[in-house]
Amino acid sequence: MTKKNFSMLASMLLLVFSSLQVFAESKVAMVVDDSVITTKIKAKMLADKAVSSLDVKVETKNGIVNLSGNVKSETEANAAIEIAASTEGVVDVDASKLKVQASNQPLTDSFITAKVKGVFLREKVFGDKPIDVTGIHVETKDGIVYLSGTADNNDQIENAKRLARSIKGVKGVDSKISLRN
């Protein structure tokens, strides 16, 4: 093997190994450890006055956050769900064991709204698709998510609809989002 061929082979191997290292690092970066997710959510809850005093247990397994415990109001439950859903690495939030005191009503629609808002916030902060979380309003009734408000462009509207559809329990999405003038 000539010196030129050896040099070329060494350069090619260096390129291959560098590519593999970048690929491996990106895969590691994509996987957020469950304990890290739990810690981030607990820290966010402690920093938020609306939920800092709540008796909510947070556990994460395979990116799915389980919230359990008792809260005084639907507003407190929604705040806890929104914080969890907005955290990087969260795949879903299960709030089925989160109970509102003095309420026997299922809170499914309220929980869906909180999850959608949390996912919108997470996409705004960590995502790569455009979304305007301040201009889009979210309401849920009987599993149907109603989106209204304004957005800067069609990409934001489509992304909002896609994110809402991605939430477990959503039966449909009705969008009345219009473009800003």
Buried (B, 14 or more C-beta within 10 A) or exposed (E): EEEEEEEEEEEEEEEEEEEEEEEEEEEEEEEBEBEBBBBBBBEBBEEBEBBEEBEBEBBBEEBBBBBBBBBBEBBBBBBBBBBBBBBEBBBBBBBEEBBBEEEEEEBBBBBBBBBBBBBBBBBBEEBEEBBBBEBBBBBBEEEBBBBBBBBEEEEBBBBBBEBBEEBEEBEEBEBEBEEEE
